[in-house]
Amino acid sequence: MKWSPEQIANAVKGVKVCRNSIYNWIYNKIIAFEIKKLRLKGKRYKRKSTGKLLKRPDSSFYLNHSIQDRPKRCTNRTEFGHWEADTVLSKRGVTHCIATFIERKTRQYVAIKILKQDSFSMLNAMKELIQRYPKGTVKSITCDRGVEFVHQFNVHLIESSFGIKIYYANPYSPHERGANEYHNGLLREYYPKPTGFNKVSQNQLDESVKSINTRPRKTLKWKSAIFRFDRECLKLR
């Protein structure tokens, strides 16, 4: 097929995506397609990727992904597989940052280094999280409304590809993702401000996170997060 992204977006039934998103996915290598195969070899559409190419969603988007719609078993931490997400930033002038995730029931913490605070970097981090563990380990992810989380088509891609749900906390409500905020504070014990994460490797990050996940927790009856998490994963195999 030699259709353009615009033709695909407007003429293929069942495709709910605009042409700009298709171009963005091509330029950011989210989909396997060579830029030079575009009709004008990408010259007309070439642009800097900032993660802010599309306007912020309107209120209806958030209503359809509201934290109030999370199932009670997620809110009260009785069901495994519900996560919170956030971003830990570098010092000013450094784009590298850390995508962080925590499983609500077991408090298992995950930190993935990303190139910058944008929606495509976060999309890849979410895909890595989901694909790292057995199916069923990630049922939902609750985020704030930062620019890296609110790209509508990336949200649709994650939800439709992996069968999970993305929820959004209310504005100015970090307490609604309190576990993630708390664990980001623990990560800062290893990488205090102003750390530049361009000088921190993923292996170093993994060692720090392992240290956090192996601590005994009062909330887990003095078991570690990794102990509880591994037991839950075994049930899925």
C-alpha positions as CSV (number, residue, x, y, z in Angstrom):
1,M,0.0,0.0,0.0
2,K,1.3,3.4,-1.0
3,W,-1.2,5.5,0.8
4,S,-0.2,8.7,2.7
5,P,-0.9,9.1,6.4
6,E,-3.7,11.5,5.5
7,Q,-5.3,9.0,3.3
8,I,-5.1,6.3,6.0
9,A,-6.5,8.6,8.6
10,N,-9.5,9.6,6.6
11,A,-10.3,6.6,4.4
12,V,-9.6,3.4,6.4
13,K,-12.6,2.3,8.5
14,G,-11.9,1.7,12.1
15,V,-8.8,3.9,12.3
16,K,-9.4,6.6,14.9
17,V,-6.2,8.6,14.5
18,C,-5.4,11.8,12.8
19,R,-2.7,12.2,10.1
20,N,-0.4,14.3,12.5
21,S,-0.3,11.4,15.0
22,I,0.8,9.0,12.2
23,Y,3.5,11.4,11.1
24,N,4.6,11.8,14.7
25,W,4.8,8.0,15.2
26,I,6.9,7.8,12.0
27,Y,9.3,10.6,13.0
28,N,9.7,9.2,16.5
29,K,10.1,5.6,15.3
30,I,7.1,4.4,17.2
31,I,6.1,2.5,14.1
32,A,8.5,0.8,11.7
33,F,8.4,3.0,8.6
34,E,11.2,4.8,6.8
35,I,10.8,8.6,6.5
36,K,12.3,8.6,3.0
37,K,9.4,6.5,1.8
38,L,7.0,9.4,2.4
39,R,6.0,11.1,-0.9
40,L,8.2,14.1,-0.2
41,K,10.7,12.1,1.8
42,G,9.6,13.9,4.9
43,K,10.8,17.4,3.9
44,R,7.5,19.1,4.1
45,Y,6.6,17.6,7.4
46,K,9.9,17.6,9.1
47,R,9.7,19.1,12.6
48,K,11.2,18.9,16.0
49,S,9.6,16.3,18.3
50,T,8.7,17.9,21.6
51,G,5.8,15.7,22.7
52,K,3.6,18.8,22.5
53,L,2.7,18.6,18.9
54,L,-1.0,18.1,19.7
55,K,-3.1,20.3,21.9
56,R,-4.0,19.2,25.3
57,P,-7.2,17.1,25.6
58,D,-10.5,18.7,26.5
59,S,-12.4,17.9,29.7
60,S,-14.3,15.0,28.1
61,F,-11.1,13.1,27.7
62,Y,-10.4,13.3,31.5
63,L,-14.0,12.4,32.3
64,N,-13.6,9.2,30.4
65,H,-10.4,8.4,32.3
66,S,-11.2,9.8,35.7
67,I,-9.6,8.4,38.9
68,Q,-13.1,8.3,40.3
69,D,-13.9,5.5,37.9
70,R,-11.2,3.2,39.2
71,P,-12.6,0.0,40.6
72,K,-12.7,-0.2,44.4
73,R,-10.4,-3.2,44.4
74,C,-7.8,-0.9,42.9
75,T,-8.4,2.0,45.2
76,N,-8.3,-0.2,48.3
77,R,-5.3,-2.1,47.1
78,T,-7.0,-5.6,47.2
79,E,-6.3,-6.5,43.6
80,F,-2.9,-6.9,42.1
81,G,-1.9,-5.1,38.8
82,H,-2.8,-1.5,39.4
83,W,0.0,1.0,39.0
84,E,0.8,4.7,39.5
85,A,3.2,6.6,37.3
86,D,5.2,9.7,37.5
87,T,8.4,11.4,36.3
88,V,11.6,12.3,38.2
89,L,13.4,15.2,36.5
90,S,17.1,16.0,36.1
91,K,18.7,19.2,37.0
92,R,17.9,22.2,34.9
93,G,19.4,22.0,31.4
94,V,19.4,18.1,31.2
95,T,16.6,16.5,29.4
96,H,17.2,12.9,30.6
97,C,14.7,11.9,33.3
98,I,13.2,8.9,35.0
99,A,9.8,7.3,34.4
100,T,8.7,5.8,37.7
101,F,5.9,3.3,38.3
102,I,4.7,1.6,41.5
103,E,2.3,-1.4,41.9
104,R,-0.3,-0.3,44.4
105,K,-0.9,-3.6,46.3
106,T,2.7,-4.8,46.7
107,R,4.6,-1.4,46.5
108,Q,6.9,-2.8,43.8
109,Y,8.8,0.2,42.4
110,V,10.1,0.4,38.8
111,A,12.3,3.2,37.4
112,I,13.1,3.5,33.6
113,K,15.5,6.1,32.2
114,I,14.0,8.0,29.3
115,L,15.5,10.6,27.0
116,K,13.2,13.5,27.9
117,Q,9.8,14.4,29.4
118,D,7.6,13.8,26.4
119,S,4.7,11.6,25.5
120,F,6.7,9.3,23.1
121,S,9.4,8.6,25.7
122,M,6.7,7.8,28.3
123,L,4.9,5.6,25.8
124,N,8.0,3.5,25.3
125,A,8.5,3.3,29.1
126,M,5.0,2.1,29.6
127,K,5.4,-0.5,26.9
128,E,8.6,-1.7,28.5
129,L,6.8,-2.0,31.9
130,I,3.9,-4.0,30.5
131,Q,6.1,-6.3,28.4
132,R,8.6,-6.9,31.3
133,Y,6.2,-9.0,33.4
134,P,3.6,-11.8,32.9
135,K,0.3,-10.9,31.3
136,G,-2.1,-9.5,33.9
137,T,0.7,-7.8,35.9
138,V,-0.4,-4.4,34.5
139,K,-4.2,-3.8,34.5
140,S,-4.3,0.0,34.9
141,I,-1.9,3.0,35.3
142,T,-2.9,6.1,37.2
143,C,-1.0,9.3,36.1
144,D,-1.1,13.0,36.7
145,R,-2.0,15.4,33.9
146,G,1.6,16.2,32.9
147,V,2.3,16.6,29.2
148,E,4.1,13.3,29.0
149,F,0.9,11.4,30.0
150,V,-1.9,13.1,28.0
151,H,-1.2,12.4,24.4
152,Q,-4.7,11.0,23.4
153,F,-3.6,8.7,20.7
154,N,-0.7,7.2,22.7
155,V,-3.2,6.6,25.5
156,H,-5.5,4.9,22.9
157,L,-2.6,2.9,21.6
158,I,-1.7,1.6,25.1
159,E,-5.2,0.8,26.0
160,S,-6.1,-1.0,22.8
161,S,-2.9,-2.8,22.3
162,F,-2.5,-4.2,25.9
163,G,-6.1,-4.1,27.2
164,I,-5.3,-1.9,30.2
165,K,-6.9,1.3,31.4
166,I,-5.2,4.7,32.0
167,Y,-6.7,6.9,34.7
168,Y,-5.9,10.5,35.6
169,A,-5.7,12.1,39.1
170,N,-7.4,15.4,39.7
171,P,-5.3,18.5,39.2
172,Y,-3.1,19.5,42.1
173,S,-3.8,16.3,43.9
174,P,-0.4,14.5,44.4
175,H,-2.0,12.6,47.4
176,E,-4.0,10.6,44.9
177,R,-0.7,9.0,43.8
178,G,0.8,9.1,47.2
179,A,2.7,5.8,47.0
180,N,4.5,7.0,43.8
181,E,5.4,10.4,45.3
182,Y,6.7,8.7,48.4
183,H,8.9,6.3,46.5
184,N,10.2,9.0,44.3
185,G,11.4,10.6,47.5
186,L,13.2,7.3,48.3
187,L,14.9,7.4,44.9
188,R,16.1,10.9,45.7
189,E,18.1,9.4,48.6
190,Y,20.3,7.9,45.9
191,Y,20.1,10.8,43.4
192,P,19.5,14.0,45.3
193,K,18.8,17.3,43.5
194,P,20.5,18.5,41.4
195,T,21.3,15.2,39.7
196,G,21.8,15.0,36.0
197,F,20.3,11.6,34.9
198,N,22.4,11.8,31.7
199,K,25.3,10.6,33.9
200,V,23.3,7.8,35.5
201,S,23.1,4.4,33.7
202,Q,20.0,2.1,33.8
203,N,22.1,-0.5,35.6
204,Q,22.9,2.0,38.4
205,L,19.2,2.9,38.5
206,D,18.3,-0.8,38.7
207,E,20.6,-1.3,41.7
208,S,19.1,1.6,43.5
209,V,15.6,0.4,42.9
210,K,16.5,-3.1,44.0
211,S,17.7,-1.7,47.3
212,I,14.3,0.1,47.7
213,N,12.3,-3.0,46.8
214,T,14.1,-5.3,49.2
215,R,13.5,-3.2,52.3
216,P,11.1,-4.7,54.8
217,R,7.9,-2.7,55.0
218,K,5.5,-2.2,57.9
219,T,2.6,-1.9,55.5
220,L,3.5,-5.3,54.1
221,K,3.8,-7.0,57.5
222,W,7.6,-6.6,57.4
223,K,7.9,-8.4,54.1
224,S,9.7,-6.6,51.1
225,A,7.9,-5.3,48.1
226,I,9.8,-7.7,45.8
227,F,8.7,-10.7,48.0
228,R,5.1,-9.7,47.7
229,F,5.4,-8.8,44.0
230,D,7.0,-12.1,43.1
231,R,4.3,-14.1,44.9
232,E,1.6,-12.3,42.9
233,C,3.4,-12.9,39.6
234,L,3.6,-16.6,40.3
235,K,-0.1,-16.7,40.5
236,L,-0.3,-15.5,36.9
237,R,2.0,-18.1,35.4
